[in-house]
Amino acid sequence: MCNATDSMTEQFRGVLDAKMRELEWPYMSPENYQKAIENGENIALIDVRKSLDCCYVGLQHPSVDLYNVPLNEFASGICDVPLSKYQTIVCICVGGPKSSVAATILRMFEYDNAYFLGGGIKGLVSISALDNQGDV
């Protein structure tokens, strides 16, 4: 589709790279996620992995509701999540890239309380005070 030597492609890549660097990525550290839970925030945890790869299995804090909305079905699947009832929306995946896209999409639709969890599932599991028995 795109020829790497094509000048239009090079121009597009340059503009896209610049725009991506300007974005303020909606990052949440595992420590801040833990603080949000400890503060009693009502949280939607959205796992954007494919259904076969999902979901995080382990002890969940009562203030956290877990949803599986695969990124490749995000446009239609996110409609099944009652986003407006949550103070904080946290997207997760294996390591962070897919969940950062999902959180950014939510931000584009004015869900300024949407974040992606740094470290993905590993970041979630690293919070041993919340879950010291769960598997991924």
MITORKOL-64008 format. One line per 5 residues: number of its first residue (from 0); for each residue x, y, z of N, C-alpha, C, O. Coordinates in steps of 0.001 Angstrom, whole numbers. Layout:
N
NUM) X,Y,Z,X,Y,Z,X,Y,Z,X,Y,Z; ...
This chain:
136
0) 822,-1188,0,0,0,0,870,1258,0,666,2154,-819; 1831,1325,909,2704,2496,976,4108,2111,529,4684,1138,1015; 4632,2864,-376,5984,2646,-840,6905,3509,20,6727,4725,98; 7889,2881,665,8755,3591,1599,9541,4708,933,9991,5632,1612; 9715,4643,-373,10465,5688,-1054,9564,6807,-1559,10055,7834,-2028
5) 8299,6625,-1469,7338,7620,-1928,7430,8865,-1046,7388,8754,179; 7553,10037,-1646,7710,11275,-876,6469,11600,-39,6584,12161,1050; 5274,11244,-552,4051,11476,206,4052,10617,1470,3647,11079,2537; 4502,9381,1349,4578,8486,2506,5552,9030,3541,5264,9014,4738; 6687,9503,3089,7672,10071,4010,7110,11301,4711,7308,11480,5912
10) 6414,12143,3965,5807,13331,4554,4753,12933,5589,4701,13498,6682; 3915,11955,5234,2885,11480,6161,3521,10943,7443,3086,11280,8544; 4538,10119,7299,5210,9563,8479,5804,10652,9352,5748,10562,10579; 6368,11671,8740,6935,12776,9507,5882,13528,10296,6070,13831,11474; 4766,13827,9634,3674,14540,10301,3073,13672,11412,2824,14154,12517
15) 2842,12389,11109,2284,11480,12106,3203,11358,13307,2738,11395,14447; 4493,11214,13073,5448,11105,14173,5410,12360,15044,5414,12260,16271; 5373,13519,14431,5316,14772,15190,4029,14862,16012,4054,15252,17180; 2911,14501,15395,1626,14550,16106,1601,13570,17280,1082,13893,18349; 2161,12379,17082,2186,11375,18156,3020,11869,19338,2690,11592,20491
20) 4084,12589,19058,4933,13113,20132,4249,14240,20898,4574,14487,22060; 3304,14925,20256,2570,16010,20910,1472,15508,21840,1050,16217,22753; 1015,14289,21603,-87,13758,22411,306,13620,23874,1431,13245,24205; -627,13924,24718,-433,13694,26141,-1086,12344,26450,-2309,12250,26559; -272,11315,26586,-794,9972,26794,-1400,9853,28184,-776,10269,29161
25) -2594,9299,28294,-3303,9207,29583,-2795,8043,30445,-3487,7043,30636; -1599,8197,30946,-902,7156,31701,-1293,7170,33176,-1419,8237,33778; -1487,5978,33760,-1680,5842,35198,-702,4778,35685,-663,3666,35157; 71,5125,36679,1023,4164,37234,276,3152,38107,-805,3454,38613; 839,1962,38286,216,1004,39199,16,1580,40603,-976,1282,41270
30) 962,2404,41042,852,3013,42373,-342,3965,42448,-1055,3992,43451; -560,4745,41384,-1720,5649,41373,-3035,4883,41248,-4062,5307,41777; -2993,3760,40550,-4173,2895,40466,-4515,2381,41865,-5679,2378,42266; -3508,1954,42589,-3711,1467,43949,-4260,2584,44837,-5159,2342,45643; -3737,3791,44703,-4228,4925,45494,-5696,5227,45179,-6479,5536,46077
35) -6062,5133,43890,-7457,5376,43505,-8378,4366,44179,-9463,4718,44642; -7948,3127,44232,-8738,2096,44909,-8808,2376,46404,-9880,2305,47005; -7674,2690,46996,-7642,2981,48429,-8487,4200,48776,-9015,4289,49884; -8621,5143,47838,-9449,6336,48053,-10930,6055,47824,-11766,6945,47983; -11254,4820,47452,-12648,4425,47276,-13271,4837,45961,-14495,4882,45842
40) -12437,5143,44961,-12991,5515,43657,-13681,4321,43016,-13231,3183,43146; -14765,4594,42332,-15497,3583,41571,-14775,3453,40232,-14723,4416,39466; -14212,2262,39934,-13315,2093,38798,-13827,1025,37836,-14256,-54,38246; -13769,1354,36547,-13993,363,35486,-12619,-48,34988,-11841,793,34537; -12319,-1329,35066,-11063,-1869,34550,-11404,-2584,33248,-12080,-3613,33261
45) -10940,-2043,32128,-11297,-2569,30814,-10096,-3282,30209,-9095,-2656,29860; -10212,-4598,30092,-9170,-5419,29493,-9410,-5426,27991,-10451,-5900,27536; -8461,-4908,27212,-8650,-4779,25769,-8005,-5922,24981,-7880,-5847,23758; -7600,-6970,25683,-7064,-8138,24977,-8205,-8913,24345,-9365,-8745,24719; -7868,-9765,23383,-8871,-10635,22773,-9502,-11503,23846,-8868,-11827,24850
50) -10729,-11869,23632,-11466,-12658,24622,-10733,-13937,25024,-10787,-14338,26186; -10061,-14569,24092,-9329,-15800,24409,-8129,-15542,25304,-7689,-16440,26021; -7597,-14332,25271,-6438,-13981,26086,-6830,-13384,27430,-5985,-13212,28308; -8081,-13075,27585,-8597,-12372,28744,-9192,-13392,29694,-9442,-14523,29277; -9398,-13093,30786,-9309,-11846,31514,-8465,-12077,32753,-8169,-13209,33135
55) -8099,-10995,33349,-7383,-11060,34607,-8236,-11835,35602,-9404,-11510,35816; -7646,-12859,36208,-8374,-13680,37168,-7652,-13557,38503,-6472,-13889,38614; -8344,-13093,39475,-7739,-12925,40780,-8665,-12135,41668,-9786,-11805,41282; -8202,-11841,42832,-9012,-11059,43756,-9183,-9656,43208,-8206,-9014,42821; -10392,-9185,43173,-10669,-7825,42730,-11219,-7029,43899,-12002,-7529,44706
60) -10805,-5822,43965,-11331,-4926,44982,-12800,-4655,44655,-13149,-4540,43480; -13666,-4550,45662,-15097,-4341,45411,-15427,-3083,44604,-16486,-3019,43979; -14544,-2086,44606,-14835,-857,43862,-14409,-938,42396,-14539,41,41661; -13895,-2109,41960,-13419,-2272,40586,-14314,-3265,39845,-14503,-4401,40281; -14861,-2808,38711,-15643,-3681,37839,-14791,-4002,36620,-14246,-3099,35986
65) -14675,-5289,36288,-13841,-5729,35175,-14681,-5981,33933,-15711,-6654,33995; -14236,-5438,32805,-14887,-5640,31513,-13854,-6127,30510,-12674,-5794,30620; -14288,-6907,29539,-13430,-7293,28421,-14011,-6673,27158,-15096,-7044,26712; -13275,-5728,26591,-13662,-5080,25345,-12427,-5127,24444,-11604,-4213,24479; -12290,-6188,23634,-11105,-6301,22775,-10941,-5065,21885,-11919,-4522,21370
70) -9712,-4640,21718,-9449,-3426,20951,-10004,-3523,19531,-10480,-2530,18980; -9943,-4726,18933,-10454,-4850,17570,-11981,-4785,17501,-12545,-4761,16407; -12654,-4757,18648,-14111,-4623,18709,-14507,-3409,19551,-15659,-3283,19967; -13553,-2526,19797,-13733,-1447,20747,-14877,-500,20378,-15641,-82,21247; -14994,-167,19109,-16013,806,18679,-17418,367,19037,-18244,1194,19424
75) -17703,-917,18915,-19047,-1389,19262,-19115,-1915,20692,-20116,-1719,21381; -18065,-2576,21133,-18073,-3192,22462,-18094,-2219,23619,-18657,-2516,24672; -17484,-1055,23436,-17424,-100,24542,-18813,438,24883,-19032,953,25979; -19741,317,23945,-21118,776,24191,-21816,-51,25267,-22814,392,25834; -21305,-1243,25552,-21893,-2106,26578,-21376,-1791,27981,-21837,-2376,28961
80) -20429,-875,28073,-19864,-495,29372,-20501,827,29798,-20428,1812,29063; -21122,859,30975,-21754,2106,31441,-20708,3099,31960,-20602,3328,33165; -19946,3678,31045,-18791,4509,31384,-19114,5666,32320,-18302,6014,33177; -20276,6256,32168,-20607,7447,32958,-20783,7160,34444,-20809,8094,35247; -20905,5896,34829,-21091,5596,36249,-19766,5488,37014,-19760,5303,38231
85) -18647,5604,36293,-17343,5411,36931,-16583,6720,37106,-16596,7596,36242; -15924,6821,38250,-15048,7958,38496,-13763,7830,37694,-13213,8826,37223; -13290,6601,37540,-12032,6347,36860,-12196,5149,35934,-12777,4130,36309; -11674,5288,34717,-11702,4209,33739,-10248,3857,33438,-9470,4714,33019; -9887,2596,33655,-8511,2157,33434,-8515,1026,32421,-9174,5,32616
90) -7775,1218,31338,-7653,198,30304,-6355,-574,30522,-5325,5,30869; -6420,-1904,30310,-5212,-2722,30457,-5082,-3673,29262,-6063,-4013,28600; -3861,-4080,29017,-3547,-5121,28041,-2303,-5821,28588,-2011,-5708,29778; -1591,-6519,27767,-411,-7234,28262,650,-6265,28769,1129,-6401,29894; 1020,-5288,27941,2107,-4405,28327,1817,-2917,28276,2591,-2131,28821
95) 739,-2507,27648,384,-1103,27619,53,-500,26273,-747,434,26230; 623,-976,25149,353,-297,23879,-1115,-282,23455,-1635,771,23086; -1781,-1413,23499,-3185,-1453,23075,-4068,-667,24035,-4995,22,23610; -3783,-771,25315,-4611,-51,26278,-4394,1455,26190,-5298,2230,26504; -3195,1880,25763,-2971,3321,25591,-3813,3855,24445,-4318,4975,24514
100) -3968,3058,23387,-4824,3458,22271,-6277,3549,22737,-6972,4515,22422; -6738,2538,23490,-8123,2531,23979,-8399,3742,24874,-9429,4400,24726; -7494,4035,25790,-7686,5177,26686,-7677,6491,25913,-8435,7407,26233; -6832,6586,24910,-6776,7794,24087,-8068,7966,23297,-8566,9083,23158; -8609,6871,22781,-9902,6940,22083,-10983,7446,23036,-11779,8311,22670
105) -11013,6912,24249,-12011,7368,25222,-11837,8851,25526,-12818,9581,25667; -10590,9293,25627,-10329,10714,25867,-10835,11572,24708,-11321,12684,24920; -10720,11050,23477,-11217,11786,22312,-12726,11998,22405,-13257,12954,21840; -13417,11106,23118,-14857,11221,23308,-15194,11813,24667,-16267,11571,25219; -14260,12591,25196,-14423,13401,26397,-14558,12614,27696,-15152,13102,28658
110) -14016,11417,27730,-13904,10690,28989,-12519,11017,29539,-11571,10243,29404; -12436,12184,30159,-11153,12659,30671,-10674,11878,31884,-9580,12120,32395; -11493,10943,32342,-11139,10093,33469,-10630,8726,32999,-10563,7784,33788; -10273,8617,31713,-9780,7356,31150,-8254,7354,31120,-7626,8349,30758; -7679,6233,31502,-6230,6062,31565,-5862,4669,31071,-6720,3794,30953
115) -4584,4474,30786,-4083,3122,30586,-3110,2834,31719,-2403,3724,32191; -3086,1593,32142,-2243,1205,33276,-836,908,32791,-622,30,31955; 104,1642,33322,1507,1410,32991,1924,-4,33342,1670,-484,34447; 2565,-664,32395,3010,-2033,32619,1965,-3079,32316,2248,-4276,32369; 747,-2637,31996,-316,-3581,31657,-608,-4568,32776,-651,-4203,33951
120) -809,-5821,32395,-1123,-6866,33376,-7,-7001,34402,-278,-7206,35585; 1238,-6888,33966,2357,-6967,34914,2275,-5840,35935,2585,-6035,37110; 1858,-4663,35484,1683,-3547,36409,580,-3824,37411,695,-3477,38586; -491,-4451,36941,-1604,-4791,37814,-1180,-5831,38852,-1491,-5709,40036; -474,-6839,38390,-35,-7903,39295,1005,-7393,40287,1142,-7938,41382
125) 1740,-6344,39905,2782,-5817,40789,2226,-5184,42058,2967,-4942,43010; 932,-4919,42073,325,-4297,43252,-63,-5414,44211,-1232,-5786,44309; 909,-5931,44899,685,-7113,45730,-290,-6877,46867,-914,-7824,47346; -437,-5639,47307,-1377,-5376,48403,-2817,-5593,47943,-3691,-5889,48757; -3065,-5447,46638,-4415,-5633,46124,-4668,-7083,45755,-5788,-7574,45895
130) -3644,-7766,45287,-3848,-9120,44802,-2561,-9901,44924,-1634,-9715,44136; -2506,-10757,45892,-1306,-11569,46029,-1569,-13024,45692,-721,-13882,45939; -2737,-13311,45131,-3070,-14692,44819,-3488,-14892,43372,-3589,-16035,42928; -3730,-13843,42631,-4310,-13971,41299,-3353,-14430,40231,-2136,-14321,40374; -3909,-14939,39176,-3165,-15326,37979,-3523,-14360,36876,-4472,-13586,37004
135) -2775,-14400,35802,-3137,-13620,34617,-3465,-14569,33499,-3799,-14133,32397
